[in-house]
Amino acid sequence: MHLVRRLFIVLAVALTAALVPAGRAAAGDFTQTEVRVTMSDSARIAVSYFEPTGTPPAAGWPAVVLLHGLGQTRNSSDFVNWSPNSMAQKFFAPEGYAVLTYDARAHGESEGLFTLDGPRELADLRELLTWLTTRHPVDAAHVGAYGASYGGALVWRAAVEGLSLAAIAPAATWTDLREALAPQGHVRAGIILGFSQDIPRERYGYEELKLLSDAVAEQNVPAIRAYLATRSTRSQLGSVRIPTFMLQGRRDFAFDADQAISAFRVLKGPKRLYLGDFGHAPATNPPAEFDYAALEVRAWFDRFLKGIPNGIDKRPPVEIAPDPWSPPKSFKALPKPRGLTFTFRGGRTLSAEGKVARTTAKVRHLESFGAPVVTVSFATPTGYRHLVAVLSAVTPSGSEIVISDGGTDTQTSGKKARTVTIKLQNEVTSIPAGSRLRVTLGARSTVQNVGNLVYLIPVPEGSVAHIGRVTLTFPVLRTPVSR
């Protein structure tokens, strides 16, 4: 299967080269120009512009904008194996595309303050698109955009705000930042703290710096969630008709698979979804996958920016790569998982620094697909501010794989037992046969393992909760794609 897939890719690339119209010759030379472009607020943005050599088509070159992740630059990358500039040099400029890359404001060589893909960052992209299409031989009707993580979220924002883009490819990013960073009213402080270190404090906007301080102390959570809503696009995606190729990590503890799956469900135009082994931790980011994914992204742009009938829009629209990575399995629609249910007895007391763990019998080989849900009979005579659930798999070798986590605000609970429901992240995880599933409950994710740095905020010393019956609802693929 691996050899067959590679042969298919080689043949597809050869066919694409044969179909390139005159004036858009493949595999050519290009020039790279470095410049500072001044924005309307006087901030200077560091830009690289790539242009194929030779005579452009009558309407101008098709073009792509490539956006980097948080804390990175146009010349660097964190979880991917190529930077925007290396992508331009290897995959796009030699193939007849003009390419624009730039350091986002407050990043690298660019000026300005960081406001988390806010109105100013959107204005930068809009102004740079104008600069690209009015000062260069570029076809303004055939410009696409790819972005990873922070850059991918700006691509989504550009789509819902109506920027002139003919095709997009957001990767390993969010559509609902509330669900990613503060789901169910409980802040994922470890994720926020980790991301915050990518930007120097002196380059933060005032509001962002204040909200960051509140987030790591779990203060003003409603205000934090309201702010994160302004940086989210999911509720507006039903209006998007732009051809969209989504790439998301199977196991990405920052932005789970549902960030893309939710978008795939509501988009109305041509669309494609790839779930692979890349992304933020604990993704493995295999180098071979990136070459495969880059060729797929280029094929998407070839179809919708160059008009090449290469068939990518006719293939089954969903692909899920196995873990460890090998060429993906295709689906005509999102797979419909089957739900497994496990119930555990209660009768335990949970202290501020303690934990309650419940473990199943051995299971056969499973592959999760969907958001697990943990329901708990919960009472607290002292007040217990929040509850965290970590789902893991204890393998036959004795190692423990964290499958997912979730947390919820429990401040309205009291002495009388009530049901607390915790929705966990959708992390597509292969679980070896003979493993035992384990649900660990506590105030922080670190009670499961000191290295599990997702939920870090404690409850006050002396807090006590009574844990009754626990139920795990666990969606899995009907047939695993991984071995």
HELIX and SHEET records of a PDB file:
HELIX    1   1 HIS A    2  LEU A   19  1                                  18    
HELIX    2   2 PRO A   84  MET A   87  1                                   4    
HELIX    3   3 ALA A   88  PHE A   92  3                                   5    
HELIX    4   4 ALA A   93  GLU A   95  5                                   3    
HELIX    5   5 PRO A  119  THR A  134  1                                  16    
HELIX    6   6 TYR A  150  VAL A  160  1                                  11    
HELIX    7   7 LEU A  177  LEU A  181  1                                   5    
HELIX    8   8 PRO A  183  GLY A  185  5                                   3    
HELIX    9   9 ALA A  189  SER A  196  1                                   8    
HELIX   10  10 ARG A  201  ARG A  203  5                                   3    
HELIX   11  11 TYR A  206  VAL A  216  1                                  11    
HELIX   12  12 VAL A  221  THR A  230  1                                  10    
HELIX   13  13 ARG A  234  SER A  239  5                                   6    
HELIX   14  14 ASP A  258  VAL A  266  1                                   9    
HELIX   15  15 PRO A  287  PHE A  301  1                                  15    
HELIX   16  16 ASP A  302  LYS A  306  3                                   5    
HELIX   17  17 SER A  445  VAL A  447  5                                   3    
SHEET    1   A 6 PHE A  30  THR A  38  0                                        
SHEET    2   A 6 ARG A  44  PRO A  52 -1                                        
SHEET    3   A 6 ALA A  98  TYR A 102 -1                                        
SHEET    4   A 6 TRP A  61  LEU A  67  1                                        
SHEET    5   A 6 VAL A 138  ALA A 148  1                                        
SHEET    6   A 6 ALA A 167  ALA A 171  1                                        
SHEET    1   B 4 THR A 244  GLY A 249  0                                        
SHEET    2   B 4 LYS A 271  GLY A 276  1                                        
SHEET    3   B 4 VAL A 318  ILE A 320  1                                        
SHEET    4   B 4 LYS A 329  PHE A 331 -1                                        
SHEET    1   C 3 ARG A 338  PHE A 344  0                                        
SHEET    2   C 3 VAL A 464  VAL A 476 -1                                        
SHEET    3   C 3 ARG A 348  SER A 351 -1                                        
SHEET    1   D 4 ARG A 338  PHE A 344  0                                        
SHEET    2   D 4 VAL A 464  VAL A 476 -1                                        
SHEET    3   D 4 VAL A 373  ALA A 379 -1                                        
SHEET    4   D 4 ARG A 418  LYS A 423 -1                                        
SHEET    1   E 4 LYS A 355  LYS A 362  0                                        
SHEET    2   E 4 ARG A 436  GLY A 442 -1                                        
SHEET    3   E 4 HIS A 386  VAL A 394 -1                                        
SHEET    4   E 4 GLU A 400  ASP A 409 -1                                        
SHEET    1   F 2 LEU A 366  GLU A 367  0                                        
SHEET    2   F 2 SER A 430  ILE A 431 -1                                        
END                                                                             
